[in-house]
Amino acid sequence: MALRVAFLGPLASFSHQAAAESFGRLSADLQPKSSFNDAFAALQQNQADFAVIPCENSTNGSVVQTLDLLADRDNSYPDVKVCGEYYLTVHHCLLTRKGLYPSWAEYDGSITKLYTHPQAWGQCETFLGKYFKGVERQDVSSTSKGGEIVSKDFEERGGAIASRFAAEHHGTDVLVENIEDRADNTTRFLILRNGCALETTHKTLVSFLIDHASPGALANALLIFKKHGLNLTSINTRPSLKKPWQYIFFVECGRTPSEENKDAVHRALIELREVTESCRDLGTWKDQLSANA
């Protein structure tokens, strides 16, 4: 039976591309989901074996929808764990309806509206500021959705920021390639599953709440990671929604697996529970950057 892999749809999104490259588009049952919530729910309800979800972009920062779902404030996804990661180099293109313009060299400045996912605007600001200053921007649910819209729009001259993968799927022209601000523009995707257990691990994601009124509370929590030989690789925050200005902290820590530190995360969590209001192990996975170094 093929692995069931959920991803943030629609088809031809960057998440689809990441899922296809991670699991193989022919060997896995790739299932587009209309929202981040739907992908998490598919795992929690055992309707999917894995989910591939964008977590952060090297140019535009964290994907807050993913952090909010990992925060799981109402305990909707207690069994969803991170078990892997995938780095996708993101190349954005300007897509237009088939045959609308002969080439970029002959573009006449008549595009009146641009469509893409909110994350993509910030990754292409240099190009947009130079050629499309003042042109209306319409947020859509995914970059692929933008490509779909312009492929079917015969009423106005629209353009979409999406991938060549999306252009091929929707049958649009690629007017300009590689319009991202940085050539090394990369999105990191987390691979999730229900109750993950891996033998070879390098990174762990932990979330916790602290008492902000207690001096040194955050420092005390972070020192526990150092005590157990866990190297902090990133820290993110999201509002707790329990009280104003209280935050959930997301800490990623890395380690080189050894017999001596095999229980380091478990020991750190025990101590974290003593100095935080709550904490949660969100999963452990192999560090792909170290693997590819």
C-alpha positions as a printed NumPy array, in Angstrom:
array([[  0.   ,   0.   ,   0.   ],
       [  1.396,   3.41 ,  -0.987],
       [  2.242,   5.921,   1.723],
       [ -0.438,   8.588,   2.095],
       [  1.223,  12.002,   2.161],
       [ -0.797,  15.151,   2.837],
       [  0.452,  18.544,   1.705],
       [ -0.849,  22.091,   1.5  ],
       [ -2.711,  22.206,  -1.8  ],
       [ -3.742,  22.786,  -4.409],
       [ -1.784,  20.674,  -6.867],
       [  1.436,  22.26 ,  -8.176],
       [  2.056,  24.298,  -5.018],
       [  5.581,  24.457,  -3.616],
       [  4.336,  22.091,  -0.906],
       [  3.286,  19.629,  -3.629],
       [  6.738,  19.892,  -5.17 ],
       [  8.397,  19.313,  -1.774],
       [  6.157,  16.306,  -1.083],
       [  6.86 ,  14.838,  -4.521],
       [ 10.609,  15.248,  -4.103],
       [ 10.558,  13.902,  -0.531],
       [  8.43 ,  10.805,  -1.176],
       [  8.338,  10.34 ,  -4.944],
       [  5.298,  11.399,  -6.927],
       [  4.79 ,   7.906,  -8.366],
       [  5.447,   5.791,  -5.278],
       [  3.341,   7.823,  -2.8  ],
       [ -0.317,   8.796,  -2.651],
       [  0.059,  12.589,  -2.553],
       [ -3.047,  14.224,  -1.074],
       [ -3.61 ,  17.993,  -1.418],
       [ -5.304,  19.672,   1.557],
       [ -7.004,  23.028,   1.378],
       [ -5.545,  24.359,   4.638],
       [ -2.795,  23.792,   7.195],
       [ -5.488,  22.675,   9.645],
       [ -6.757,  20.014,   7.242],
       [ -3.265,  18.565,   6.839],
       [ -2.778,  18.35 ,  10.615],
       [ -6.255,  16.85 ,  11.051],
       [ -5.539,  14.179,   8.415],
       [ -2.591,  13.004,  10.499],
       [ -4.387,  13.146,  13.826],
       [ -7.285,  11.118,  12.394],
       [ -4.952,   8.61 ,  10.683],
       [ -6.201,   9.603,   7.237],
       [ -2.597,  10.236,   6.162],
       [  0.737,   8.672,   7.098],
       [  2.788,  11.856,   6.682],
       [  2.292,  15.556,   6.011],
       [  4.709,  17.993,   4.386],
       [  4.2  ,  21.505,   5.777],
       [  6.188,  24.73 ,   5.155],
       [  7.83 ,  25.996,   8.321],
       [ 10.097,  28.899,   7.38 ],
       [ 11.676,  30.691,   4.454],
       [ 15.267,  31.905,   4.375],
       [ 14.175,  35.3  ,   2.992],
       [ 10.789,  35.884,   4.591],
       [ 11.019,  34.109,   7.944],
       [  8.659,  31.799,   9.813],
       [  5.313,  30.517,   8.553],
       [  3.129,  31.511,  11.494],
       [  0.231,  29.188,  10.562],
       [  2.539,  26.21 ,  11.119],
       [  3.776,  27.525,  14.463],
       [  0.209,  28.165,  15.611],
       [ -0.801,  24.594,  14.796],
       [  2.263,  23.194,  16.527],
       [  1.358,  25.335,  19.541],
       [ -1.906,  23.311,  19.598],
       [ -3.488,  25.542,  22.235],
       [ -6.712,  23.516,  22.361],
       [ -4.986,  20.097,  22.197],
       [ -6.501,  19.176,  18.827],
       [ -3.361,  17.444,  17.521],
       [ -1.701,  15.721,  20.503],
       [ -0.255,  12.882,  18.414],
       [  1.243,  14.938,  15.564],
       [  5.045,  14.904,  15.688],
       [  7.887,  16.234,  13.54 ],
       [  9.944,  13.393,  12.103],
       [ 11.89 ,  15.015,   9.267],
       [ 12.614,  18.096,   7.231],
       [ 13.126,  19.005,   3.59 ],
       [ 14.801,  22.063,   2.094],
       [ 13.411,  23.283,  -1.238],
       [ 15.21 ,  25.997,  -3.183],
       [ 12.365,  28.283,  -4.231],
       [ 12.541,  29.907,  -7.658],
       [  9.646,  32.233,  -8.414],
       [  8.448,  33.021, -11.932],
       [  6.031,  35.545, -13.384],
       [  3.237,  33.53 , -15.021],
       [  0.688,  34.825, -17.539],
       [ -2.113,  33.308, -19.586],
       [ -0.927,  31.249, -22.546],
       [ -0.126,  33.478, -25.519],
       [ -0.913,  36.756, -23.738],
       [  2.596,  38.176, -24.304],
       [  5.171,  37.004, -26.873],
       [  8.062,  37.497, -24.429],
       [  9.284,  39.597, -21.515],
       [ 11.23 ,  41.777, -23.946],
       [  7.921,  42.685, -25.618],
       [  5.936,  43.182, -22.408],
       [  3.973,  46.444, -22.663],
       [  3.25 ,  47.13 , -18.978],
       [ -0.437,  46.183, -19.251],
       [ -0.7  ,  43.705, -16.343],
       [ -3.269,  45.197, -13.963],
       [ -3.286,  42.658, -11.116],
       [ -0.886,  40.182,  -9.547],
       [ -1.774,  37.044,  -7.59 ],
       [  0.278,  34.967,  -5.18 ],
       [  0.513,  33.597,  -1.644],
       [  1.354,  36.283,   0.998],
       [  4.74 ,  34.687,   1.695],
       [  5.875,  35.2  ,  -1.9  ],
       [  5.481,  38.997,  -2.01 ],
       [  8.308,  39.496,   0.447],
       [ 10.559,  37.149,  -1.499],
       [ 10.289,  39.153,  -4.766],
       [ 10.198,  42.786,  -3.618],
       [ 13.122,  43.969,  -5.757],
       [ 11.566,  42.727,  -9.003],
       [  8.081,  43.916,  -8.075],
       [  9.288,  47.344,  -7.012],
       [ 11.147,  47.799, -10.29 ],
       [  8.532,  46.579, -12.766],
       [  5.16 ,  46.508, -10.968],
       [  5.134,  49.443,  -8.594],
       [  1.53 ,  50.412,  -7.883],
       [  0.009,  47.314,  -9.504],
       [ -2.753,  45.745,  -7.384],
       [ -1.709,  42.686,  -5.377],
       [ -4.236,  39.973,  -4.553],
       [ -3.42 ,  37.425,  -1.837],
       [ -4.488,  33.867,  -2.688],
       [ -4.317,  30.57 ,  -0.803],
       [ -1.178,  29.337,  -2.604],
       [  1.198,  30.301,  -5.382],
       [ -0.347,  27.531,  -7.491],
       [ -3.801,  29.057,  -7.018],
       [ -2.483,  32.26 ,  -8.539],
       [ -1.293,  30.315, -11.579],
       [ -4.699,  28.666, -11.889],
       [ -6.491,  32.022, -11.767],
       [ -4.458,  33.649, -14.547],
       [ -4.677,  30.526, -16.729],
       [ -8.481,  30.876, -16.796],
       [ -8.851,  34.653, -16.745],
       [ -9.813,  36.086, -20.127],
       [-11.384,  39.28 , -18.721],
       [ -8.292,  41.11 , -17.486],
       [ -4.536,  40.961, -17.858],
       [ -3.307,  39.318, -14.692],
       [ -0.021,  37.818, -13.624],
       [  0.898,  35.263, -10.976],
       [  4.031,  34.646,  -8.957],
       [  4.531,  30.89 ,  -8.809],
       [  6.905,  28.11 ,  -9.811],
       [  7.685,  26.583, -13.189],
       [  6.179,  23.43 , -11.645],
       [  2.865,  25.349, -11.358],
       [  3.193,  26.812, -14.862],
       [  3.538,  23.34 , -16.373],
       [  0.574,  22.049, -14.381],
       [ -1.778,  24.929, -15.244],
       [ -0.582,  25.494, -18.812],
       [  0.549,  29.113, -18.432],
       [  3.473,  30.942, -19.98 ],
       [  6.547,  31.749, -17.899],
       [  7.179,  35.391, -18.742],
       [ 10.197,  35.794, -16.423],
       [ 12.111,  33.216, -14.38 ],
       [ 13.992,  33.548, -11.102],
       [ 12.436,  36.803,  -9.914],
       [ 13.164,  36.093,  -6.235],
       [ 15.378,  38.612,  -4.423],
       [ 17.975,  36.   ,  -3.517],
       [ 19.228,  33.078,  -5.562],
       [ 19.546,  31.027,  -2.354],
       [ 15.876,  31.589,  -1.439],
       [ 14.937,  28.367,   0.365],
       [ 11.887,  27.099,   2.192],
       [ 12.224,  24.538,   4.935],
       [  9.381,  22.035,   5.177],
       [  8.67 ,  19.919,   8.228],
       [  7.674,  16.316,   7.681],
       [  5.047,  15.299,  10.23 ],
       [  3.452,  12.034,  11.201],
       [  1.234,  10.555,  13.892],
       [  3.461,   9.331,  16.72 ],
       [  6.905,   9.43 ,  15.137],
       [  9.755,   7.152,  16.157],
       [ 13.076,   7.285,  14.332],
       [ 16.343,   5.515,  15.098],
       [ 18.747,   8.132,  13.78 ],
       [ 17.993,  11.615,  15.043],
       [ 19.699,  14.986,  15.199],
       [ 17.164,  17.761,  15.834],
       [ 14.345,  18.175,  18.328],
       [ 11.571,  20.781,  18.535],
       [ 10.253,  21.707,  21.983],
       [  7.579,  24.241,  22.943],
       [  7.052,  25.75 ,  26.389],
       [  5.292,  28.478,  28.369],
       [  6.96 ,  30.464,  31.153],
       [  5.825,  32.836,  33.873],
       [  6.803,  36.2  ,  32.363],
       [  6.534,  37.859,  35.779],
       [  9.343,  35.685,  37.152],
       [ 12.792,  37.303,  36.608],
       [ 15.118,  35.06 ,  34.61 ],
       [ 12.412,  32.523,  33.756],
       [ 13.385,  32.312,  30.074],
       [ 17.093,  32.196,  30.87 ],
       [ 16.514,  29.376,  33.356],
       [ 14.658,  27.369,  30.714],
       [ 17.267,  27.896,  28.022],
       [ 20.157,  26.975,  30.322],
       [ 18.67 ,  23.505,  30.667],
       [ 19.349,  22.833,  26.981],
       [ 23.006,  23.79 ,  27.444],
       [ 23.278,  21.654,  30.588],
       [ 22.266,  18.566,  28.598],
       [ 24.487,  19.288,  25.596],
       [ 21.663,  20.404,  23.301],
       [ 22.735,  23.137,  20.891],
       [ 20.026,  25.742,  20.251],
       [ 19.55 ,  26.233,  16.495],
       [ 16.472,  28.495,  16.469],
       [ 13.908,  30.166,  18.73 ],
       [ 10.447,  31.366,  17.649],
       [  7.482,  32.725,  19.572],
       [  3.719,  32.913,  19.115],
       [  1.133,  34.535,  21.408],
       [ -0.195,  32.08 ,  23.988],
       [ -3.776,  33.444,  23.705],
       [ -4.097,  32.728,  27.421],
       [ -3.216,  36.254,  28.511],
       [ -1.884,  39.327,  26.65 ],
       [  1.862,  39.441,  26.078],
       [  2.478,  35.879,  27.14 ],
       [  4.223,  33.765,  24.516],
       [  4.738,  30.163,  23.545],
       [  8.422,  29.571,  22.829],
       [  9.493,  27.124,  20.124],
       [ 13.074,  25.959,  20.567],
       [ 14.944,  23.772,  18.097],
       [ 18.   ,  22.041,  19.455],
       [ 20.556,  19.849,  17.766],
       [ 22.884,  17.09 ,  18.893],
       [ 25.149,  14.436,  17.451],
       [ 23.645,  11.102,  18.531],
       [ 25.784,   9.062,  20.913],
       [ 25.351,   6.531,  23.68 ],
       [ 26.048,   9.267,  26.234],
       [ 23.352,  11.676,  25.06 ],
       [ 20.629,   9.309,  23.845],
       [ 18.402,  10.385,  26.772],
       [ 19.408,  14.067,  26.716],
       [ 16.073,  15.326,  25.4  ],
       [ 14.111,  13.23 ,  27.894],
       [ 16.216,  14.516,  30.805],
       [ 15.943,  18.106,  29.59 ],
       [ 12.146,  17.849,  29.394],
       [ 11.952,  16.584,  32.963],
       [ 13.855,  19.662,  34.164],
       [ 11.922,  22.004,  31.87 ],
       [  8.67 ,  20.934,  33.505],
       [ 10.08 ,  22.225,  36.809],
       [ 10.809,  25.764,  35.522],
       [  8.019,  26.289,  32.956],
       [  4.227,  26.432,  33.144],
       [  4.024,  23.701,  30.506],
       [  6.243,  22.129,  27.865],
       [  5.879,  19.692,  24.998],
       [  8.162,  17.515,  22.884],
       [  7.117,  18.155,  19.262],
       [  9.35 ,  15.52 ,  17.704],
       [ 12.872,  14.59 ,  16.659],
       [ 14.298,  14.129,  13.179],
       [ 17.481,  13.905,  11.129],
       [ 19.096,  17.271,  10.408],
       [ 19.144,  17.526,   6.608],
       [ 21.705,  20.349,   6.566],
       [ 24.198,  18.197,   8.461],
       [ 23.338,  15.193,   6.303],
       [ 24.094,  17.158,   3.123],
       [ 27.18 ,  18.943,   4.401]])
